[in-house]
Amino acid sequence: MAGLRAFKCYRRIKRAYTRKSKFKKKGYIKAVPNSKIVKYVFGDLKKTFPNEISLISKSNVQIRHNALESCRQVVNRHLHTSMGPNYLFRIRLYPHHILREKKILTGAGADRMSKGMQLSFGKATGIAAQVKQGQKLFSVFVDPENLGKARDALSKARPRLPNQWSIIEEKQIKK
């Protein structure tokens, strides 16, 4: 069984050659893989919280949807066990960039079996979110007494992400 390809192959942001067309012949991508992230907002949706803590990127990077789902599970579990439902956790990005891979045979006789660069767009293997420098990835809205717990929850997501990240706190302006 083949596993995931190393992420260093996908880390840099590249232009997406992912033309989706209503005519099947003209589309580069025939089918888009499903995202592992199903829900993007968690916690108490009705309450307004005065403080926001966000995880912000320090450089441009792509993040695969399975890494985002792993971070979501860790952060949401930590927030729920430490605060109960007294928070609002929001994922700010949607993975839409399609990752493709062209399988190449290796070993004896591979040159006779492989098609080489013919139809070299590759097969869609996953999706990723493209993050620019200074862009928010996750935001947690909490009361002032829970700022430390929210900071701890976001710091648990950092080792699962491929980039340098910073955590900033902002106070919400009441309207």
GISUL-V587381 format. One record per residue. N is the residue number from 1. RES is the residue in one small letter. PHI is phi in whole degrees, -180 to 180 (none if undefined). PSI is psi in whole degrees, -180 to 180 (none if undefined). BURIAL is b if it has 24 or more other C-alpha atoms within 12 Angstrom, else e. Layout:
n:N res:RES phi:PHI psi:PSI burial:BURIAL
n:N res:RES phi:PHI psi:PSI burial:BURIAL
//
This chain:
n:1 res:m phi:none psi:131 burial:e
n:2 res:a phi:-83 psi:137 burial:e
n:3 res:g phi:-95 psi:-167 burial:e
n:4 res:l phi:-74 psi:143 burial:e
n:5 res:r phi:-72 psi:150 burial:e
n:6 res:a phi:-58 psi:139 burial:e
n:7 res:f phi:-72 psi:-17 burial:e
n:8 res:k phi:-60 psi:-19 burial:e
n:9 res:c phi:-72 psi:-24 burial:e
n:10 res:y phi:-118 psi:0 burial:b
n:11 res:r phi:-63 psi:-41 burial:e
n:12 res:r phi:-75 psi:146 burial:e
n:13 res:i phi:-80 psi:126 burial:e
n:14 res:k phi:-125 psi:162 burial:e
n:15 res:r phi:-65 psi:137 burial:e
n:16 res:a phi:-85 psi:113 burial:e
n:17 res:y phi:-94 psi:68 burial:e
n:18 res:t phi:-125 psi:54 burial:b
n:19 res:r phi:-65 psi:118 burial:e
n:20 res:k phi:-102 psi:121 burial:e
n:21 res:s phi:-122 psi:153 burial:e
n:22 res:k phi:-73 psi:-16 burial:e
n:23 res:f phi:-99 psi:121 burial:e
n:24 res:k phi:-60 psi:-36 burial:e
n:25 res:k phi:-67 psi:-30 burial:e
n:26 res:k phi:-89 psi:-7 burial:e
n:27 res:g phi:-88 psi:137 burial:e
n:28 res:y phi:-75 psi:-38 burial:b
n:29 res:i phi:-106 psi:123 burial:b
n:30 res:k phi:-86 psi:-34 burial:e
n:31 res:a phi:-146 psi:139 burial:e
n:32 res:v phi:-101 psi:128 burial:e
n:33 res:p phi:-65 psi:152 burial:e
n:34 res:n phi:-73 psi:148 burial:e
n:35 res:s phi:-81 psi:143 burial:b
n:36 res:k phi:-76 psi:-21 burial:e
n:37 res:i phi:-85 psi:124 burial:b
n:38 res:v phi:-107 psi:-37 burial:e
n:39 res:k phi:-121 psi:141 burial:e
n:40 res:y phi:-116 psi:-9 burial:b
n:41 res:v phi:-132 psi:132 burial:e
n:42 res:f phi:-135 psi:158 burial:b
n:43 res:g phi:98 psi:-153 burial:b
n:44 res:d phi:-86 psi:107 burial:e
n:45 res:l phi:-82 psi:-19 burial:e
n:46 res:k phi:-91 psi:-27 burial:e
n:47 res:k phi:-84 psi:146 burial:e
n:48 res:t phi:-101 psi:132 burial:e
n:49 res:f phi:-108 psi:143 burial:b
n:50 res:p phi:-80 psi:-20 burial:e
n:51 res:n phi:-121 psi:146 burial:b
n:52 res:e phi:-127 psi:132 burial:b
n:53 res:i phi:-119 psi:131 burial:b
n:54 res:s phi:-129 psi:150 burial:b
n:55 res:l phi:-99 psi:120 burial:b
n:56 res:i phi:-121 psi:138 burial:b
n:57 res:s phi:-77 psi:142 burial:b
n:58 res:k phi:-96 psi:-10 burial:e
n:59 res:s phi:-156 psi:172 burial:e
n:60 res:n phi:-75 psi:135 burial:e
n:61 res:v phi:-161 psi:159 burial:b
n:62 res:q phi:-105 psi:142 burial:b
n:63 res:i phi:-126 psi:126 burial:b
n:64 res:r phi:-69 psi:154 burial:b
n:65 res:h phi:-65 psi:-29 burial:b
n:66 res:n phi:-73 psi:-29 burial:b
n:67 res:a phi:-71 psi:-40 burial:b
n:68 res:l phi:-64 psi:-40 burial:b
n:69 res:e phi:-67 psi:-38 burial:b
n:70 res:s phi:-62 psi:-45 burial:e
n:71 res:c phi:-64 psi:-42 burial:b
n:72 res:r phi:-60 psi:-44 burial:b
n:73 res:q phi:-63 psi:-44 burial:b
n:74 res:v phi:-67 psi:-47 burial:b
n:75 res:v phi:-66 psi:-46 burial:b
n:76 res:n phi:-65 psi:-39 burial:b
n:77 res:r phi:-65 psi:-44 burial:b
n:78 res:h phi:-65 psi:-43 burial:b
n:79 res:l phi:-64 psi:-44 burial:b
n:80 res:h phi:-70 psi:-38 burial:b
n:81 res:t phi:-74 psi:-31 burial:e
n:82 res:s phi:-89 psi:-30 burial:e
n:83 res:m phi:-119 psi:-10 burial:b
n:84 res:g phi:74 psi:-151 burial:e
n:85 res:p phi:-87 psi:20 burial:e
n:86 res:n phi:-91 psi:58 burial:b
n:87 res:y phi:-162 psi:170 burial:b
n:88 res:l phi:-134 psi:116 burial:b
n:89 res:f phi:-111 psi:127 burial:b
n:90 res:r phi:-131 psi:132 burial:b
n:91 res:i phi:-90 psi:125 burial:b
n:92 res:r phi:-92 psi:-12 burial:e
n:93 res:l phi:-117 psi:152 burial:b
n:94 res:y phi:-118 psi:124 burial:b
n:95 res:p phi:-73 psi:116 burial:b
n:96 res:h phi:-129 psi:-15 burial:b
n:97 res:h phi:-80 psi:125 burial:b
n:98 res:i phi:-88 psi:126 burial:b
n:99 res:l phi:-95 psi:134 burial:b
n:100 res:r phi:-125 psi:155 burial:b
n:101 res:e phi:-141 psi:132 burial:e
n:102 res:k phi:-99 psi:110 burial:e
n:103 res:k phi:-72 psi:131 burial:e
n:104 res:i phi:-122 psi:131 burial:e
n:105 res:l phi:-76 psi:147 burial:e
n:106 res:t phi:-128 psi:164 burial:e
n:107 res:g phi:105 psi:-173 burial:e
n:108 res:a phi:-69 psi:132 burial:e
n:109 res:g phi:79 psi:10 burial:e
n:110 res:a phi:-67 psi:-29 burial:e
n:111 res:d phi:-68 psi:-26 burial:e
n:112 res:r phi:-85 psi:-21 burial:e
n:113 res:m phi:-99 psi:-31 burial:e
n:114 res:s phi:-80 psi:150 burial:e
n:115 res:k phi:-91 psi:-1 burial:e
n:116 res:g phi:69 psi:-132 burial:e
n:117 res:m phi:-91 psi:6 burial:e
n:118 res:q phi:-68 psi:131 burial:e
n:119 res:l phi:52 psi:53 burial:e
n:120 res:s phi:-87 psi:16 burial:e
n:121 res:f phi:-67 psi:-28 burial:e
n:122 res:g phi:89 psi:169 burial:b
n:123 res:k phi:-97 psi:141 burial:e
n:124 res:a phi:-68 psi:123 burial:b
n:125 res:t phi:-111 psi:-19 burial:b
n:126 res:g phi:-177 psi:-176 burial:b
n:127 res:i phi:-131 psi:159 burial:b
n:128 res:a phi:-143 psi:158 burial:b
n:129 res:a phi:-103 psi:135 burial:b
n:130 res:q phi:-96 psi:122 burial:b
n:131 res:v phi:-112 psi:129 burial:b
n:132 res:k phi:-92 psi:162 burial:e
n:133 res:q phi:-63 psi:132 burial:e
n:134 res:g phi:84 psi:4 burial:e
n:135 res:q phi:-89 psi:144 burial:b
n:136 res:k phi:-80 psi:136 burial:b
n:137 res:l phi:-101 psi:-53 burial:b
n:138 res:f phi:-126 psi:147 burial:b
n:139 res:s phi:-132 psi:137 burial:b
n:140 res:v phi:-123 psi:127 burial:b
n:141 res:f phi:-106 psi:123 burial:b
n:142 res:v phi:-142 psi:171 burial:b
n:143 res:d phi:-79 psi:161 burial:b
n:144 res:p phi:-59 psi:-31 burial:e
n:145 res:e phi:-74 psi:-14 burial:e
n:146 res:n phi:-107 psi:15 burial:b
n:147 res:l phi:-63 psi:-41 burial:b
n:148 res:g phi:-65 psi:-40 burial:b
n:149 res:k phi:-67 psi:-39 burial:b
n:150 res:a phi:-68 psi:-39 burial:b
n:151 res:r phi:-62 psi:-42 burial:b
n:152 res:d phi:-63 psi:-41 burial:b
n:153 res:a phi:-63 psi:-44 burial:b
n:154 res:l phi:-70 psi:-32 burial:b
n:155 res:s phi:-69 psi:-23 burial:b
n:156 res:k phi:-73 psi:-18 burial:b
n:157 res:a phi:-83 psi:-23 burial:b
n:158 res:r phi:-58 psi:-44 burial:b
n:159 res:p phi:-66 psi:-17 burial:e
n:160 res:r phi:-90 psi:-2 burial:b
n:161 res:l phi:-110 psi:151 burial:b
n:162 res:p phi:-86 psi:17 burial:b
n:163 res:n phi:-142 psi:178 burial:b
n:164 res:q phi:-86 psi:136 burial:e
n:165 res:w phi:-133 psi:151 burial:b
n:166 res:s phi:-127 psi:153 burial:b
n:167 res:i phi:-112 psi:125 burial:b
n:168 res:i phi:-123 psi:151 burial:b
n:169 res:e phi:-111 psi:140 burial:b
n:170 res:e phi:-133 psi:147 burial:e
n:171 res:k phi:-98 psi:133 burial:e
n:172 res:q phi:-77 psi:141 burial:e
n:173 res:i phi:-92 psi:124 burial:e
n:174 res:k phi:-78 psi:137 burial:e
n:175 res:k phi:-102 psi:none burial:e
//
